[in-house]
Amino acid sequence: MKPAQTVLKKGNLLLIILMLFISMTSFHQQAQAAEPLTVGVLAGSDVEGNNVNIHVQTNLPNKMKFFATITGPNGYNEEIKLKVKKDGKLKKTIGELDKGTYEIKFQSYQPKKQTDSMRKIIGKKGGNLEGDLVNKKKVIKFTETINITTPSEKELQKAAAEKQARIDAENAEKERIAKEEQAAEQKANEEKEREQQEAQDSAPAQEQGQIKGSYSGIYHVPGSTYYDRTTNVKEWFNTVAEAEAAGYRAPKR
């Protein structure tokens, strides 16, 4: 009887071990099989001055990889990489953007480009991902629009530079006009002085008196014999009386 009991006990032990193995395998498979995940996101990015604080709440697993394409005014286009945080958030700050409206397009990497640990959760080909935000390729896509109303520092500097350039141009134009006016005034004064000098040089002798008083003490009236010959004029007189009063006498012939 003892040998039979020993065989029975061994058989029972093998059966128990087999059942335990099957049970553990089933449990392991269940643990490995992730449940369907209906994707949900809440985009709440905000603007602080000229900085955009990307802030998106999701129900996605930690370290799931995303990228975002940001487009905006003046041909702005930038792509950034993101990862889901432990709390399910996508977060990043983008600084010094110009004033205007921006569109942020979020997109998850394809399942094959996610990590092995991530594919165990979302499925090898992303089969566990569900919801309106998941396309046929099992890529998550959603879009957010933000508006910046405050001019950036770059825009302010550009506006200040343009204003200063206008002021400099206006001042340069005023200076040019002032110089032209000054030159014109100087030219007019010079012309006036020249005309005055010419008028003075061409003034008739009678302005100084018609009667010549020579160093010989003789006066000569216009038309007299020695009038034109007398060049050593000492004084000029308007009348004979003035010449005689000054001590001059008439020529003898």
Secondary structure, DSSP 8 states (H G I E B T S, - for coil): -HHHHHHHHHHHHHHHHHHHHHHHHHHHHHHHS---EE--EEE--EEETTEEEEEEEE---TT-EEEEEEEEGGGEEEEEEEE--TTSEEEEEE----SEEEEEEEEE--GGGS-HHHHHHH-TTSTTEESTTB-TTS-BEEEEEEEE-S--HHHHHHHHHHHHHHHHHHHHHHHHHHHHHHHHHHHHHHHHHHHHHHHHHT--GGGG-SEEEETTSBEE-TTSTTTTT---EEEEESSHHHHHHTT-B----
